[in-house]
Amino acid sequence: MNIEQFEYINAIAKTGSISAAAEQLHVSQAAISKSVARLEEELGFKLFKRSRTGTAVTPRGAIVIEKAYRILMTIEEIKEEAQIEKQMLDGEVRFSIGPNFMAVLTKSIITFKQAHPNVELTIMSKSTEDVLEDLNEDRADLGLIYLYEQNEELMKELVIHKIMDSRMVVCTGKGTPLASKKSVTPQELLSYPFVNIDGKFSNWYLEDFNNKYGPVQLIFKSNNIELLKRTIAQDMAIGIFIEYSMLNDPFVQNGDIAIVPLIDHEPKHITLGWAISVHKHFSIAQKEFIKHLLHEYHNLNV
């Protein structure tokens, strides 16, 4: 038996398919099948039960694969210790982020890359649900997400870490009567045209708002955040956003968009967090990136 075989059986167990494991590891299905067959012959029992619906782990196979996984993680830790000794961190961080997480991300990227120029950093911006699927299907190492009940099923195989709670606020152009208010109630918003982010949480939030207070005057919804903000800045509509996502926004900083707290409506806050798969090794490169990210978030005045 060898390390390559351990990598193969670990990938098959995670994906439930030899073809998916081959694609993930960039090797041929035939190579994986032959290698696993040799390992099973050496052990004297089957690790997997193959059928038309996929490849399932046998009870005895599960024990072997768990031990193989621990060995692979130990090898990763040994490699990282060698990097520390050389004082030169490298590796890869695949980072999948939910909408509106760019408030402090740019600064985090710059400080991280200055400290660790040899780490390859890939950033993918998607919906929260797609981020969760990326983590579950090993297309990403880390994810930034909104935490709410509708996604509990997708989060079962993830380790979740809370970052902060942030208020829901109304964003309005400086020329509207709302801009001078210290807070607004839902009833005060019904006479204004709305724009809304086209995402699962934002759509649910607006639908809940409509059910409680009556339908708003929705002009359009879009996943193009810049389009929404420009429409608001021109006094053509208002929108409900998460406060932290707007704090560093140029439209807010130059006064074209005013942020007004929304009161007398639940939920008042939403929780932001980062996640990693329970099946993934948390590498030093990933830990260092999270440190830079959290440093920026903790400096936000939310």
Backbone as CSV, one residue per row, in Angstrom:
resi,resn,N_x,N_y,N_z,CA_x,CA_y,CA_z,C_x,C_y,C_z
1,MET,0.846,-1.201,0.000,0.000,0.000,0.000,0.875,1.241,0.000
2,ASN,0.297,2.356,-0.532,1.070,3.587,-0.625,0.156,4.810,-0.452
3,ILE,0.802,5.973,-0.366,0.060,7.217,-0.126,-0.910,7.507,-1.260
4,GLU,-0.501,7.221,-2.483,-1.369,7.467,-3.633,-2.679,6.699,-3.504
5,GLN,-2.603,5.457,-3.062,-3.811,4.656,-2.873,-4.703,5.252,-1.782
6,PHE,-4.083,5.765,-0.726,-4.860,6.415,0.341,-5.603,7.638,-0.200
7,GLU,-4.931,8.402,-1.067,-5.577,9.574,-1.666,-6.759,9.147,-2.534
8,TYR,-6.587,8.048,-3.272,-7.655,7.575,-4.144,-8.882,7.144,-3.338
9,ILE,-8.683,6.315,-2.329,-9.851,5.804,-1.589,-10.522,6.916,-0.783
10,ASN,-9.736,7.891,-0.341,-10.326,9.029,0.374,-11.206,9.854,-0.565
11,ALA,-10.735,10.073,-1.789,-11.508,10.851,-2.765,-12.776,10.109,-3.187
12,ILE,-12.680,8.801,-3.375,-13.863,8.014,-3.756,-14.906,8.055,-2.643
13,ALA,-14.451,7.939,-1.393,-15.374,7.961,-0.263,-16.088,9.301,-0.160
14,LYS,-15.385,10.393,-0.439,-15.981,11.727,-0.329,-16.953,12.012,-1.479
15,THR,-16.597,11.582,-2.682,-17.421,11.906,-3.843,-18.488,10.860,-4.133
16,GLY,-18.281,9.634,-3.641,-19.228,8.561,-3.910,-19.164,8.032,-5.325
17,SER,-18.042,8.315,-6.009,-17.934,7.930,-7.412,-16.473,7.867,-7.832
18,ILE,-16.116,6.819,-8.560,-14.748,6.709,-9.071,-14.497,7.775,-10.130
19,SER,-15.503,8.032,-10.970,-15.330,9.032,-12.027,-15.153,10.429,-11.436
20,ALA,-15.925,10.758,-10.391,-15.794,12.071,-9.752,-14.445,12.194,-9.055
21,ALA,-13.992,11.109,-8.422,-12.682,11.126,-7.767,-11.567,11.313,-8.795
22,ALA,-11.696,10.648,-9.933,-10.694,10.780,-10.993,-10.625,12.219,-11.504
23,GLU,-11.793,12.838,-11.670,-11.835,14.224,-12.125,-11.216,15.160,-11.088
24,GLN,-11.503,14.904,-9.827,-10.974,15.742,-8.756,-9.462,15.633,-8.653
25,LEU,-8.938,14.428,-8.848,-7.496,14.187,-8.685,-6.723,14.304,-9.997
26,HIS,-7.436,14.531,-11.107,-6.805,14.697,-12.425,-6.031,13.448,-12.843
27,VAL,-6.658,12.291,-12.637,-6.095,11.025,-13.114,-7.207,10.268,-13.835
28,SER,-6.846,9.204,-14.519,-7.856,8.444,-15.261,-8.630,7.516,-14.321
29,GLN,-9.867,7.197,-14.713,-10.662,6.254,-13.932,-9.990,4.886,-13.889
30,ALA,-9.394,4.511,-14.994,-8.734,3.200,-15.057,-7.589,3.113,-14.052
31,ALA,-6.824,4.201,-13.925,-5.695,4.209,-12.986,-6.183,4.060,-11.548
32,ILE,-7.257,4.778,-11.207,-7.794,4.670,-9.849,-8.348,3.269,-9.596
33,SER,-9.118,2.748,-10.552,-9.730,1.422,-10.383,-8.675,0.345,-10.174
34,LYS,-7.598,0.375,-10.976,-6.537,-0.626,-10.845,-5.822,-0.493,-9.516
35,SER,-5.550,0.754,-9.106,-4.831,0.980,-7.853,-5.655,0.511,-6.655
36,VAL,-6.955,0.816,-6.657,-7.821,0.401,-5.554,-7.974,-1.116,-5.540
37,ALA,-8.077,-1.718,-6.713,-8.190,-3.180,-6.794,-6.961,-3.851,-6.186
38,ARG,-5.770,-3.307,-6.468,-4.537,-3.860,-5.888,-4.539,-3.728,-4.360
39,LEU,-5.023,-2.579,-3.870,-5.084,-2.383,-2.421,-6.066,-3.356,-1.786
40,GLU,-7.228,-3.535,-2.401,-8.219,-4.477,-1.871,-7.669,-5.898,-1.866
41,GLU,-6.916,-6.249,-2.912,-6.303,-7.579,-2.978,-5.277,-7.751,-1.863
42,GLU,-4.503,-6.706,-1.607,-3.501,-6.758,-0.539,-4.155,-6.883,0.837
43,LEU,-5.267,-6.180,1.036,-5.952,-6.217,2.329,-6.762,-7.497,2.510
44,GLY,-7.251,-8.044,1.417,-8.037,-9.270,1.501,-9.530,-9.045,1.668
45,PHE,-9.998,-7.808,1.468,-11.444,-7.535,1.519,-11.756,-6.277,0.709
46,LYS,-13.036,-6.105,0.387,-13.468,-4.992,-0.439,-13.625,-3.718,0.394
47,LEU,-13.145,-2.609,-0.166,-13.333,-1.300,0.468,-14.621,-0.631,0.009
48,PHE,-15.046,-0.977,-1.216,-16.221,-0.327,-1.802,-17.159,-1.369,-2.400
49,LYS,-18.432,-1.015,-2.401,-19.451,-1.810,-3.078,-19.940,-0.996,-4.261
50,ARG,-19.729,-1.495,-5.466,-20.061,-0.758,-6.676,-21.443,-1.143,-7.188
51,SER,-22.202,-0.141,-7.632,-23.528,-0.374,-8.188,-23.805,0.664,-9.259
52,ARG,-24.976,0.590,-9.871,-25.334,1.552,-10.914,-25.504,2.956,-10.346
53,THR,-25.844,3.053,-9.073,-26.089,4.365,-8.456,-24.831,5.026,-7.906
54,GLY,-23.712,4.278,-7.873,-22.486,4.884,-7.360,-21.596,3.881,-6.674
55,THR,-20.683,4.382,-5.875,-19.711,3.551,-5.163,-19.833,3.825,-3.676
56,ALA,-20.289,2.827,-2.924,-20.517,2.983,-1.485,-19.400,2.302,-0.702
57,VAL,-19.062,2.881,0.448,-18.013,2.327,1.306,-18.579,1.146,2.095
58,THR,-17.827,0.039,2.158,-18.230,-1.103,2.976,-17.930,-0.809,4.448
59,PRO,-18.551,-1.526,5.381,-18.279,-1.284,6.807,-16.799,-1.403,7.163
60,ARG,-16.127,-2.438,6.660,-14.692,-2.583,6.950,-13.884,-1.539,6.192
61,GLY,-14.379,-1.189,5.009,-13.711,-0.148,4.229,-13.721,1.185,4.942
62,ALA,-14.821,1.498,5.646,-14.933,2.770,6.360,-13.844,2.909,7.414
63,ILE,-13.506,1.802,8.078,-12.464,1.829,9.108,-11.104,2.127,8.479
64,VAL,-10.829,1.458,7.351,-9.550,1.667,6.667,-9.446,3.093,6.135
65,ILE,-10.526,3.586,5.538,-10.505,4.927,4.936,-10.324,5.999,5.998
66,GLU,-10.943,5.827,7.171,-10.755,6.787,8.257,-9.289,6.830,8.693
67,LYS,-8.646,5.668,8.790,-7.222,5.633,9.166,-6.350,6.233,8.060
68,ALA,-6.711,5.978,6.802,-5.968,6.545,5.681,-6.086,8.068,5.680
69,TYR,-7.278,8.562,5.980,-7.495,10.007,6.039,-6.607,10.643,7.105
70,ARG,-6.526,10.016,8.268,-5.672,10.548,9.340,-4.218,10.580,8.908
71,ILE,-3.785,9.550,8.176,-2.402,9.514,7.686,-2.155,10.661,6.709
72,LEU,-3.096,10.891,5.801,-2.958,11.976,4.834,-2.893,13.332,5.528
73,MET,-3.688,13.523,6.572,-3.663,14.779,7.315,-2.334,14.956,8.054
74,THR,-1.806,13.865,8.571,-0.516,13.926,9.263,0.600,14.313,8.283
75,ILE,0.535,13.763,7.081,1.524,14.104,6.060,1.454,15.581,5.721
76,GLU,0.224,16.130,5.588,0.062,17.558,5.319,0.671,18.397,6.441
77,GLU,0.470,17.971,7.677,1.017,18.712,8.816,2.547,18.680,8.807
78,ILE,3.121,17.544,8.423,4.575,17.442,8.341,5.121,18.385,7.272
79,LYS,4.441,18.441,6.124,4.858,19.349,5.048,4.806,20.801,5.512
80,GLU,3.767,21.129,6.258,3.614,22.507,6.730,4.675,22.866,7.757
81,GLU,5.030,21.916,8.597,6.107,22.162,9.557,7.406,22.474,8.829
82,ALA,7.627,21.785,7.712,8.826,22.049,6.915,8.776,23.457,6.329
83,GLN,7.589,23.898,5.913,7.448,25.254,5.394,7.760,26.293,6.464
84,ILE,7.247,26.045,7.661,7.503,26.971,8.772,8.996,27.069,9.045
85,GLU,9.667,25.921,9.010,11.101,25.893,9.273,11.844,26.718,8.226
86,LYS,11.346,26.656,6.965,11.978,27.424,5.885,11.516,28.876,5.878
87,GLN,10.532,29.191,6.752,9.963,30.540,6.849,9.425,31.026,5.491
88,MET,8.863,30.110,4.731,8.277,30.470,3.444,7.020,29.640,3.239
89,LEU,5.868,30.239,3.514,4.602,29.547,3.401,4.150,29.536,1.948
90,ASP,3.733,28.351,1.473,3.145,28.273,0.140,1.911,27.384,0.205
91,GLY,1.394,27.016,-0.943,0.169,26.232,-0.971,-0.924,26.965,-1.727
92,GLU,-2.169,26.604,-1.460,-3.305,27.164,-2.182,-4.452,27.404,-1.222
93,VAL,-5.165,28.501,-1.434,-6.394,28.787,-0.699,-7.482,29.069,-1.726
94,ARG,-8.468,28.179,-1.807,-9.620,28.375,-2.692,-10.752,28.919,-1.824
95,PHE,-11.169,30.120,-2.139,-12.039,30.879,-1.252,-13.341,31.213,-1.971
96,SER,-14.459,30.704,-1.473,-15.762,30.962,-2.069,-16.546,31.874,-1.131
97,ILE,-17.073,32.980,-1.662,-17.699,33.980,-0.795,-19.120,34.292,-1.240
98,GLY,-19.970,34.581,-0.260,-21.328,34.981,-0.530,-21.411,36.427,-0.974
99,PRO,-22.609,36.874,-1.382,-22.773,38.247,-1.868,-22.502,39.279,-0.786
100,ASN,-21.971,40.419,-1.197,-21.738,41.574,-0.304,-20.603,41.370,0.693
101,PHE,-19.727,40.382,0.481,-18.623,40.198,1.408,-17.383,40.992,1.019
102,MET,-17.507,41.864,0.024,-16.350,42.608,-0.439,-16.026,43.815,0.436
103,ALA,-16.814,44.051,1.493,-16.627,45.239,2.326,-15.194,45.372,2.834
104,VAL,-14.584,44.265,3.241,-13.205,44.330,3.746,-12.296,43.327,3.051
105,LEU,-12.819,42.585,2.094,-12.048,41.504,1.498,-10.820,41.996,0.748
106,THR,-10.948,43.103,0.034,-9.819,43.606,-0.760,-8.606,43.887,0.118
107,LYS,-8.827,44.550,1.246,-7.723,44.860,2.146,-7.094,43.585,2.710
108,SER,-7.937,42.596,3.009,-7.440,41.321,3.532,-6.552,40.618,2.521
109,ILE,-6.958,40.646,1.262,-6.169,40.009,0.207,-4.794,40.665,0.104
110,ILE,-4.772,41.980,0.113,-3.505,42.705,-0.031,-2.556,42.390,1.115
111,THR,-3.055,42.471,2.360,-2.178,42.218,3.503,-1.708,40.764,3.543
112,PHE,-2.601,39.848,3.154,-2.228,38.430,3.145,-1.156,38.152,2.097
113,LYS,-1.335,38.669,0.874,-0.377,38.411,-0.189,0.962,39.094,0.073
114,GLN,0.945,40.221,0.765,2.208,40.856,1.142,2.989,39.979,2.107
115,ALA,2.270,39.326,3.018,2.919,38.474,4.007,3.291,37.106,3.435
116,HIS,2.491,36.608,2.482,2.694,35.254,1.954,2.568,35.258,0.430
117,PRO,3.529,35.798,-0.273,3.427,35.948,-1.736,3.400,34.628,-2.491
118,ASN,3.856,33.531,-1.885,3.911,32.256,-2.595,2.629,31.436,-2.493
119,VAL,1.655,31.910,-1.735,0.379,31.198,-1.626,-0.513,31.594,-2.796
120,GLU,-1.027,30.593,-3.494,-1.950,30.842,-4.608,-3.357,31.044,-4.043
121,LEU,-3.948,32.194,-4.326,-5.248,32.556,-3.767,-6.277,32.667,-4.892
122,THR,-7.323,31.845,-4.802,-8.409,31.874,-5.787,-9.693,32.269,-5.074
123,ILE,-10.380,33.300,-5.591,-11.595,33.806,-4.949,-12.764,33.700,-5.916
124,MET,-13.854,33.078,-5.446,-15.063,32.902,-6.254,-16.232,33.559,-5.528
125,SER,-16.942,34.447,-6.194,-18.088,35.137,-5.602,-19.375,34.486,-6.088
126,LYS,-20.172,33.965,-5.142,-21.376,33.211,-5.483,-22.459,33.472,-4.452
127,SER,-23.619,32.850,-4.660,-24.656,32.916,-3.645,-24.229,32.071,-2.445
128,THR,-24.830,32.327,-1.290,-24.500,31.549,-0.094,-24.716,30.064,-0.334
129,GLU,-25.799,29.703,-1.012,-26.093,28.294,-1.263,-25.026,27.659,-2.146
130,ASP,-24.552,28.387,-3.147,-23.491,27.862,-4.012,-22.171,27.736,-3.260
131,VAL,-21.911,28.667,-2.338,-20.706,28.573,-1.505,-20.748,27.287,-0.678
132,LEU,-21.892,26.999,-0.082,-22.034,25.783,0.724,-21.824,24.530,-0.129
133,GLU,-22.345,24.541,-1.341,-22.135,23.396,-2.230,-20.666,23.279,-2.639
134,ASP,-19.993,24.401,-2.869,-18.561,24.369,-3.182,-17.774,23.692,-2.075
135,LEU,-18.107,24.016,-0.823,-17.411,23.424,0.317,-17.714,21.931,0.428
136,ASN,-18.962,21.561,0.250,-19.359,20.153,0.373,-18.787,19.291,-0.742
137,GLU,-18.574,19.879,-1.908,-18.094,19.129,-3.069,-16.609,19.376,-3.355
138,ASP,-15.911,19.987,-2.379,-14.458,20.191,-2.454,-14.032,21.051,-3.634
139,ARG,-14.854,22.031,-3.976,-14.438,23.027,-4.966,-13.860,24.261,-4.286
140,ALA,-13.969,24.321,-2.968,-13.434,25.439,-2.195,-12.911,24.914,-0.865
141,ASP,-11.918,25.622,-0.322,-11.355,25.253,0.983,-12.047,26.003,2.114
142,LEU,-12.364,27.267,1.865,-13.002,28.119,2.862,-14.191,28.820,2.234
143,GLY,-15.168,29.160,3.068,-16.320,29.889,2.571,-16.759,30.967,3.544
144,LEU,-17.221,32.082,3.000,-17.847,33.144,3.789,-19.332,33.144,3.463
145,ILE,-20.185,33.073,4.493,-21.608,32.859,4.247,-22.472,33.635,5.230
146,TYR,-23.758,33.758,4.882,-24.782,34.184,5.821,-25.285,32.925,6.538
147,LEU,-25.568,33.044,7.802,-26.065,31.907,8.575,-27.551,32.101,8.861
148,TYR,-28.378,31.295,8.227,-29.810,31.342,8.517,-30.407,29.955,8.312
149,GLU,-31.575,29.740,8.912,-32.132,28.404,9.072,-32.367,27.667,7.764
150,GLN,-32.675,28.388,6.712,-33.001,27.723,5.451,-31.851,26.896,4.891
151,ASN,-30.635,27.132,5.365,-29.469,26.420,4.828,-28.927,25.347,5.777
152,GLU,-29.677,24.989,6.801,-29.169,24.046,7.805,-28.778,22.704,7.188
153,GLU,-29.558,22.223,6.222,-29.269,20.925,5.607,-27.912,20.943,4.904
154,LEU,-27.604,22.064,4.225,-26.336,22.173,3.499,-25.146,22.346,4.435
155,MET,-25.394,22.700,5.700,-24.305,22.978,6.630,-23.973,21.796,7.545
156,LYS,-24.630,20.650,7.340,-24.444,19.513,8.247,-23.015,18.980,8.262
157,GLU,-22.345,19.038,7.111,-20.995,18.485,6.996,-19.920,19.564,7.071
158,LEU,-20.283,20.726,7.634,-19.345,21.838,7.712,-19.105,22.253,9.156
159,VAL,-17.923,22.806,9.408,-17.630,23.449,10.683,-17.861,24.939,10.485
160,ILE,-18.765,25.512,11.277,-19.176,26.896,11.105,-18.610,27.763,12.231
161,HIS,-18.055,28.904,11.870,-17.525,29.849,12.856,-18.197,31.204,12.653
162,LYS,-18.845,31.704,13.676,-19.505,33.004,13.592,-18.466,34.120,13.573
163,ILE,-18.680,35.123,12.723,-17.817,36.304,12.677,-18.482,37.479,13.386
164,MET,-19.716,37.791,13.007,-20.390,38.936,13.604,-21.873,38.913,13.269
165,ASP,-22.632,39.701,14.019,-24.013,40.023,13.668,-24.031,41.434,13.098
166,SER,-24.856,41.655,12.092,-24.952,42.984,11.495,-26.417,43.341,11.280
167,ARG,-26.723,44.629,11.462,-28.104,45.085,11.348,-28.594,45.105,9.904
168,MET,-29.892,44.959,9.744,-30.539,45.224,8.471,-30.863,46.717,8.429
169,VAL,-30.463,47.390,7.360,-30.651,48.840,7.268,-31.287,49.203,5.932
170,VAL,-31.896,50.370,5.908,-32.461,50.910,4.676,-31.417,51.820,4.033
171,CYS,-31.181,51.615,2.749,-30.278,52.482,1.992,-31.121,53.370,1.074
172,THR,-30.894,54.653,1.163,-31.685,55.616,0.406,-30.787,56.722,-0.135
173,GLY,-31.204,57.333,-1.225,-30.459,58.445,-1.776,-30.536,59.662,-0.870
174,LYS,-29.538,60.534,-0.980,-29.463,61.697,-0.086,-30.605,62.690,-0.300
175,GLY,-31.302,62.590,-1.451,-32.360,63.529,-1.743,-33.735,63.120,-1.254
176,THR,-33.875,61.949,-0.627,-35.188,61.505,-0.143,-35.405,61.960,1.293
177,PRO,-36.670,62.094,1.727,-36.947,62.455,3.128,-36.394,61.450,4.130
178,LEU,-36.218,60.192,3.717,-35.716,59.164,4.634,-34.270,59.433,5.055
179,ALA,-33.509,60.122,4.210,-32.067,60.285,4.439,-31.755,61.022,5.734
180,SER,-32.661,61.863,6.199,-32.409,62.663,7.404,-32.923,61.994,8.676
181,LYS,-33.553,60.838,8.544,-34.134,60.180,9.702,-33.081,59.368,10.469
182,LYS,-33.273,59.219,11.791,-32.386,58.407,12.613,-32.765,56.926,12.552
183,SER,-34.013,56.638,12.231,-34.485,55.271,12.049,-35.793,55.319,11.279
184,VAL,-36.195,54.196,10.700,-37.455,54.128,9.966,-38.188,52.847,10.328
185,THR,-39.509,52.882,10.242,-40.341,51.704,10.461,-40.739,51.114,9.115
186,PRO,-41.170,49.873,9.091,-41.605,49.264,7.818,-42.713,50.061,7.133
187,GLN,-43.655,50.569,7.916,-44.779,51.292,7.322,-44.328,52.541,6.555
188,GLU,-43.240,53.172,7.007,-42.743,54.380,6.341,-42.135,54.087,4.974
189,LEU,-41.827,52.819,4.697,-41.150,52.469,3.448,-42.115,52.142,2.321
190,LEU,-43.381,51.890,2.659,-44.318,51.371,1.663,-44.626,52.350,0.535
191,SER,-44.384,53.629,0.737,-44.680,54.610,-0.305,-43.500,54.827,-1.259
192,TYR,-42.389,54.105,-1.025,-41.194,54.306,-1.850,-40.993,53.121,-2.800
193,PRO,-40.484,53.375,-4.013,-40.100,52.269,-4.901,-38.876,51.536,-4.342
194,PHE,-38.829,50.226,-4.562,-37.781,49.369,-4.022,-36.939,48.759,-5.142
195,VAL,-35.669,48.500,-4.827,-34.844,47.536,-5.564,-34.353,46.512,-4.551
196,ASN,-34.052,45.304,-5.038,-33.685,44.238,-4.105,-32.639,43.320,-4.716
197,ILE,-31.752,42.803,-3.868,-30.759,41.816,-4.315,-31.486,40.532,-4.694
198,ASP,-31.121,39.947,-5.820,-31.729,38.699,-6.266,-30.943,37.521,-5.700
199,GLY,-31.244,37.177,-4.463,-30.595,36.060,-3.782,-31.593,35.395,-2.857
200,LYS,-31.276,34.181,-2.406,-32.232,33.412,-1.614,-32.635,34.147,-0.344
201,PHE,-31.653,34.655,0.412,-31.985,35.343,1.653,-32.723,36.648,1.387
202,SER,-32.225,37.452,0.442,-32.852,38.738,0.147,-34.274,38.567,-0.362
203,ASN,-34.494,37.553,-1.196,-35.842,37.301,-1.692,-36.772,36.852,-0.565
204,TRP,-36.249,35.977,0.311,-37.056,35.554,1.463,-37.367,36.740,2.365
205,TYR,-36.381,37.592,2.606,-36.568,38.737,3.501,-37.647,39.672,2.950
206,LEU,-37.600,39.951,1.643,-38.581,40.850,1.047,-39.975,40.218,1.037
207,GLU,-40.032,38.917,0.766,-41.328,38.234,0.787,-41.942,38.274,2.185
208,ASP,-41.108,38.046,3.199,-41.581,38.123,4.589,-42.057,39.539,4.912
209,PHE,-41.327,40.536,4.442,-41.698,41.940,4.642,-43.059,42.223,3.994
210,ASN,-43.244,41.737,2.764,-44.513,41.931,2.058,-45.682,41.272,2.791
211,ASN,-45.436,40.070,3.308,-46.497,39.343,3.996,-46.940,40.049,5.274
212,LYS,-46.006,40.754,5.909,-46.316,41.397,7.183,-46.947,42.781,7.009
213,TYR,-46.532,43.515,5.969,-46.930,44.920,5.879,-47.640,45.278,4.574
214,GLY,-47.717,44.351,3.655,-48.293,44.648,2.358,-47.200,44.773,1.313
215,PRO,-47.536,44.631,0.029,-46.520,44.600,-1.031,-45.814,45.939,-1.215
216,VAL,-44.506,45.878,-1.379,-43.730,47.077,-1.684,-43.759,47.323,-3.188
217,GLN,-43.343,48.514,-3.579,-43.298,48.870,-5.003,-41.946,48.438,-5.589
218,LEU,-41.818,47.160,-5.903,-40.548,46.628,-6.394,-40.351,46.995,-7.863
219,ILE,-39.301,47.784,-8.145,-38.973,48.148,-9.529,-38.289,46.974,-10.224
220,PHE,-37.228,46.465,-9.588,-36.534,45.303,-10.120,-35.651,44.705,-9.037
221,LYS,-35.224,43.482,-9.270,-34.221,42.855,-8.416,-33.088,42.354,-9.301
222,SER,-31.873,42.315,-8.733,-30.703,41.957,-9.534,-29.591,41.472,-8.618
223,ASN,-28.729,40.613,-9.155,-27.522,40.232,-8.413,-26.353,41.157,-8.744
224,ASN,-26.620,42.184,-9.541,-25.618,43.215,-9.830,-25.744,44.302,-8.765
225,ILE,-24.910,44.212,-7.733,-25.016,45.110,-6.588,-24.740,46.558,-6.995
226,GLU,-23.798,46.766,-7.914,-23.478,48.122,-8.353,-24.682,48.793,-9.005
227,LEU,-25.441,48.032,-9.797,-26.640,48.574,-10.432,-27.662,49.003,-9.377
228,LEU,-27.839,48.181,-8.348,-28.781,48.520,-7.285,-28.355,49.803,-6.576
229,LYS,-27.069,49.911,-6.250,-26.583,51.077,-5.517,-26.687,52.349,-6.353
230,ARG,-26.398,52.251,-7.640,-26.498,53.433,-8.503,-27.950,53.905,-8.614
231,THR,-28.860,52.970,-8.666,-30.282,53.331,-8.713,-30.696,54.048,-7.435
232,ILE,-30.219,53.555,-6.294,-30.525,54.188,-5.008,-29.878,55.564,-4.914
233,ALA,-28.620,55.665,-5.338,-27.888,56.941,-5.245,-28.540,58.034,-6.087
234,GLN,-29.276,57.656,-7.122,-29.954,58.625,-7.975,-31.369,58.932,-7.483
235,ASP,-31.679,58.527,-6.245,-32.980,58.796,-5.618,-34.141,58.136,-6.355
236,MET,-33.860,57.070,-7.091,-34.918,56.416,-7.862,-35.571,55.273,-7.100
237,ALA,-34.931,54.806,-6.017,-35.482,53.699,-5.240,-34.743,53.620,-3.912
238,ILE,-35.263,52.795,-3.020,-34.577,52.466,-1.779,-34.362,50.957,-1.750
239,GLY,-33.542,50.498,-0.826,-33.310,49.065,-0.686,-32.932,48.719,0.740
240,ILE,-33.126,47.458,1.109,-32.740,46.974,2.434,-31.490,46.121,2.281
241,PHE,-30.432,46.498,3.017,-29.143,45.822,2.920,-28.654,45.427,4.313
242,ILE,-27.576,44.662,4.333,-26.886,44.349,5.582,-25.889,45.476,5.841
243,GLU,-25.911,46.034,7.038,-25.158,47.257,7.319,-23.674,47.129,7.023
244,TYR,-23.047,46.042,7.467,-21.592,45.929,7.320,-21.168,46.000,5.855
245,SER,-22.042,45.493,4.962,-21.677,45.437,3.549,-21.615,46.820,2.913
246,MET,-22.190,47.833,3.583,-22.245,49.180,3.012,-21.294,50.159,3.686
247,LEU,-20.682,49.793,4.801,-19.918,50.758,5.592,-18.751,51.375,4.825
248,ASN,-18.053,50.555,4.037,-16.903,51.053,3.294,-17.236,51.394,1.845
249,ASP,-18.521,51.435,1.530,-18.921,51.657,0.145,-18.707,53.113,-0.253
250,PRO,-18.156,53.377,-1.441,-17.913,54.759,-1.884,-19.175,55.616,-1.935
251,PHE,-20.305,55.022,-2.320,-21.556,55.784,-2.360,-21.948,56.287,-0.971
252,VAL,-21.671,55.487,0.050,-21.980,55.885,1.423,-20.960,56.892,1.922
253,GLN,-19.694,56.640,1.634,-18.644,57.518,2.127,-18.702,58.914,1.514
254,ASN,-19.173,59.020,0.268,-19.255,60.357,-0.333,-20.628,61.010,-0.141
255,GLY,-21.527,60.330,0.569,-22.807,60.921,0.933,-23.936,60.728,-0.053
256,ASP,-23.703,60.012,-1.149,-24.766,59.810,-2.132,-25.823,58.819,-1.631
257,ILE,-25.418,57.914,-0.745,-26.358,56.968,-0.139,-26.300,57.126,1.372
258,ALA,-27.481,57.244,1.988,-27.577,57.311,3.450,-28.036,55.962,3.988
259,ILE,-27.465,55.565,5.134,-27.850,54.332,5.815,-28.746,54.689,6.994
260,VAL,-29.946,54.094,7.033,-30.904,54.378,8.097,-31.332,53.060,8.733
261,PRO,-31.157,52.898,10.067,-31.567,51.654,10.723,-33.057,51.374,10.561
262,LEU,-33.397,50.117,10.291,-34.789,49.685,10.200,-35.207,49.124,11.553
263,ILE,-36.283,49.658,12.137,-36.737,49.216,13.458,-38.121,48.568,13.344
264,ASP,-38.527,47.918,14.424,-39.856,47.300,14.540,-40.097,46.227,13.485
265,HIS,-39.020,45.529,13.094,-39.173,44.424,12.149,-38.137,43.349,12.473
266,GLU,-38.567,42.111,12.437,-37.672,40.969,12.651,-37.509,40.189,11.353
267,PRO,-36.302,39.636,11.083,-35.109,39.733,11.920,-34.410,41.087,11.782
268,LYS,-33.895,41.579,12.907,-33.189,42.857,12.901,-31.741,42.693,12.451
269,HIS,-31.199,41.495,12.669,-29.793,41.235,12.355,-29.669,39.960,11.529
270,ILE,-28.520,39.806,10.900,-28.148,38.546,10.281,-26.719,38.218,10.696
271,THR,-26.453,36.929,10.880,-25.131,36.484,11.315,-24.263,36.145,10.105
272,LEU,-23.027,36.612,10.143,-22.038,36.310,9.114,-21.026,35.332,9.694
273,GLY,-20.558,34.401,8.873,-19.600,33.436,9.384,-18.732,32.848,8.291
274,TRP,-17.730,32.095,8.716,-16.899,31.372,7.756,-17.011,29.885,8.045
275,ALA,-16.750,29.079,7.016,-16.991,27.643,7.136,-15.903,26.857,6.426
276,ILE,-15.730,25.631,6.896,-14.801,24.679,6.281,-15.401,23.290,6.420
277,SER,-15.125,22.415,5.471,-15.667,21.061,5.518,-15.040,20.266,6.661
278,VAL,-15.841,19.421,7.306,-15.306,18.558,8.371,-14.331,17.538,7.798
279,HIS,-14.363,17.340,6.477,-13.504,16.345,5.841,-12.206,16.945,5.299
280,LYS,-12.020,18.256,5.452,-10.849,18.910,4.892,-9.816,19.215,5.965
281,HIS,-8.558,19.087,5.578,-7.465,19.529,6.443,-7.402,21.047,6.437
282,PHE,-7.339,21.645,7.614,-7.267,23.100,7.745,-5.799,23.497,7.712
283,SER,-5.314,23.876,6.541,-3.886,24.106,6.341,-3.435,25.409,6.992
284,ILE,-2.140,25.545,7.144,-1.577,26.766,7.719,-1.874,27.968,6.822
285,ALA,-1.802,27.772,5.504,-2.097,28.866,4.578,-3.536,29.349,4.775
286,GLN,-4.462,28.412,4.929,-5.865,28.773,5.141,-6.049,29.477,6.488
287,LYS,-5.374,28.984,7.509,-5.458,29.612,8.830,-4.935,31.047,8.789
288,GLU,-3.841,31.248,8.060,-3.269,32.583,7.969,-4.203,33.533,7.228
289,PHE,-4.856,33.035,6.185,-5.787,33.894,5.458,-6.967,34.295,6.339
290,ILE,-7.491,33.349,7.103,-8.601,33.649,8.009,-8.180,34.689,9.046
291,LYS,-6.947,34.613,9.525,-6.460,35.605,10.495,-6.517,37.013,9.907
292,HIS,-6.058,37.151,8.661,-6.085,38.465,8.006,-7.520,38.938,7.806
293,LEU,-8.389,38.031,7.413,-9.781,38.383,7.184,-10.455,38.841,8.475
294,LEU,-10.276,38.073,9.546,-10.923,38.410,10.814,-10.385,39.721,11.396
295,HIS,-9.104,39.980,11.147,-8.528,41.244,11.643,-9.279,42.433,11.026
296,GLU,-9.572,42.338,9.733,-10.283,43.433,9.077,-11.729,43.532,9.565
297,TYR,-12.384,42.389,9.730,-13.774,42.408,10.201,-13.870,43.003,11.605
298,HIS,-12.923,42.670,12.454,-12.976,43.170,13.835,-12.721,44.664,13.914
299,ASN,-12.133,45.215,12.850,-11.922,46.665,12.816,-13.112,47.441,12.273
300,LEU,-14.127,46.699,11.809,-15.326,47.367,11.313,-16.142,47.913,12.483
301,ASN,-16.680,49.082,12.327,-17.511,49.691,13.355,-18.973,49.386,13.070
302,VAL,-19.401,48.162,13.399,-20.766,47.717,13.101,-21.584,47.743,14.372
